[in-house]
Amino acid sequence: MSRQPGLFGDDVDDATLRVAGVDEAGRGPLAGPVTVAAVILDPARPIDGLNDSKKLSEPRREALYPLIVERALAWRIEFVEPAEIDELNILQATMVGMRRAVAALAPAAQLARIDGNRVPQGLPCRGEALVGGDAIEPAIMAASILAKVARDRAMLALHTQFPLYRFDLHKGYPTAAHMAALVEHGPCVHHRRSFAPVRLALRVG
């Protein structure tokens, strides 16, 4: 676990803090936003069945989503769109989304636990990177569910606008069907032009 100093010293008892779990969905796709969620769970309103979103079925994620929204002490979802991803690169865009999500929580987080091995710069509180956190920390599990469900819904909405790409099936990931559509039709405005397959499709087109 790595830490970034914040507004609170390391001698503060974490059990007394408002802890935000932070996770993302959609770093790997060729299209659509990277989606970040931050969640502060309410100990007085527990949620059964939390887990890493990747280990849950779509119906189970959809069932947990409204429970998290209703029972969490605070939550926030941020979308970082392809234009900003192309400007910053996907890693930095993810870090920006995490910082925005944590900063928007009300009540404010006093500690942010980030799934992965990096802590965003400029957090408004102390930050900890927790590798495999979506399998360990319930608040990160909740954040992973919000991020995944919100991004999947966003990609379904994009499918209605751009049905040729079948975003409803692959959610923008580089499947064979997506790659074939990219070659045939070229990128749409929601493709990430900084990603190599999209750049190649632009040149071919």
MOCORCOR-V44307 format. One record per residue. RES is the residue in one small letter. OMEGA is omega in whole degrees, -180 to 180 (NA if undefined). NEAR is the number of other C-alpha atoms within 10 Angstrom. Layout:
<<RES | OMEGA | NEAR> <RES | OMEGA | NEAR>>
This chain:
<<m | 177 | 12> <s | -174 | 14> <r | 169 | 17> <q | 178 | 18> <p | 180 | 12> <g | -176 | 18> <l | -176 | 13> <f | -180 | 13> <g | -178 | 9> <d | -179 | 12> <d | 179 | 6> <v | 179 | 9> <d | -177 | 8> <d | -177 | 11> <a | -179 | 7> <t | -174 | 8> <l | 168 | 13> <r | -174 | 19> <v | 175 | 24> <a | 169 | 32> <g | -176 | 30> <v | 178 | 35> <d | -178 | 31> <e | 171 | 28> <a | 172 | 25> <g | 174 | 21> <r | -173 | 17> <g | -176 | 12> <p | 178 | 18> <l | -176 | 26> <a | 177 | 28> <g | -176 | 27> <p | 159 | 28> <v | -171 | 26> <t | -177 | 29> <v | 174 | 31> <a | 173 | 29> <a | -176 | 36> <v | 168 | 33> <i | 180 | 31> <l | 178 | 25> <d | -179 | 16> <p | -179 | 10> <a | -178 | 9> <r | -176 | 13> <p | 180 | 14> <i | 179 | 16> <d | 172 | 8> <g | 178 | 13> <l | 179 | 24> <n | 171 | 22> <d | -176 | 21> <s | -179 | 23> <k | -180 | 15> <k | -179 | 12> <l | 175 | 15> <s | 178 | 10> <e | 178 | 15> <p | 180 | 9> <r | 176 | 14> <r | -179 | 23> <e | 179 | 16> <a | -179 | 11> <l | -176 | 22> <y | -179 | 19> <p | 177 | 12> <l | 179 | 15> <i | -179 | 25> <v | -177 | 16> <e | -170 | 12> <r | -179 | 17> <a | 175 | 20> <l | 176 | 20> <a | 176 | 22> <w | 179 | 26> <r | 174 | 22> <i | 178 | 24> <e | 175 | 24> <f | 173 | 23> <v | -169 | 20> <e | -175 | 18> <p | -179 | 23> <a | 179 | 18> <e | 175 | 16> <i | -179 | 23> <d | -180 | 15> <e | -171 | 13> <l | -166 | 15> <n | -169 | 15> <i | 179 | 22> <l | -178 | 13> <q | 176 | 15> <a | 177 | 24> <t | 179 | 26> <m | 178 | 21> <v | 178 | 21> <g | 178 | 26> <m | 180 | 29> <r | 179 | 23> <r | -178 | 23> <a | -180 | 24> <v | -178 | 30> <a | -176 | 18> <a | -178 | 17> <l | 175 | 18> <a | 5 | 12> <p | -175 | 12> <a | 173 | 17> <a | 174 | 25> <q | 176 | 20> <l | 176 | 23> <a | 175 | 32> <r | -174 | 27> <i | 175 | 31> <d | 180 | 25> <g | -175 | 18> <n | 180 | 14> <r | 174 | 18> <v | 179 | 22> <p | 173 | 19> <q | 173 | 14> <g | 175 | 15> <l | 179 | 23> <p | -179 | 18> <c | 176 | 21> <r | -180 | 21> <g | 176 | 27> <e | 173 | 23> <a | -176 | 20> <l | 180 | 23> <v | -176 | 16> <g | -176 | 14> <g | -180 | 23> <d | 174 | 27> <a | -173 | 17> <i | -171 | 14> <e | -178 | 20> <p | 180 | 22> <a | 176 | 28> <i | 175 | 34> <m | 180 | 25> <a | 179 | 34> <a | -180 | 34> <s | 179 | 31> <i | 179 | 30> <l | -178 | 31> <a | -178 | 27> <k | -178 | 25> <v | -179 | 19> <a | -180 | 20> <r | 178 | 24> <d | 178 | 23> <r | 178 | 13> <a | -180 | 18> <m | 174 | 24> <l | 177 | 18> <a | 177 | 14> <l | 178 | 20> <h | -180 | 18> <t | 179 | 12> <q | -175 | 11> <f | -173 | 15> <p | -178 | 12> <l | -175 | 14> <y | -179 | 25> <r | 176 | 18> <f | 179 | 24> <d | -178 | 17> <l | -172 | 15> <h | 177 | 17> <k | 177 | 24> <g | 179 | 26> <y | -173 | 18> <p | 174 | 17> <t | 179 | 14> <a | -180 | 10> <a | 179 | 14> <h | 180 | 21> <m | 179 | 19> <a | 179 | 14> <a | 180 | 16> <l | 178 | 23> <v | -175 | 16> <e | -171 | 14> <h | -174 | 14> <g | -178 | 19> <p | 169 | 22> <c | -176 | 14> <v | -179 | 11> <h | 174 | 17> <h | -178 | 22> <r | -173 | 27> <r | 176 | 22> <s | 179 | 17> <f | -169 | 17> <a | -180 | 11> <p | 179 | 17> <v | 176 | 22> <r | -180 | 16> <l | 179 | 15> <a | 177 | 19> <l | 179 | 15> <r | 180 | 9> <v | -179 | 10> <g | NA | 12>>
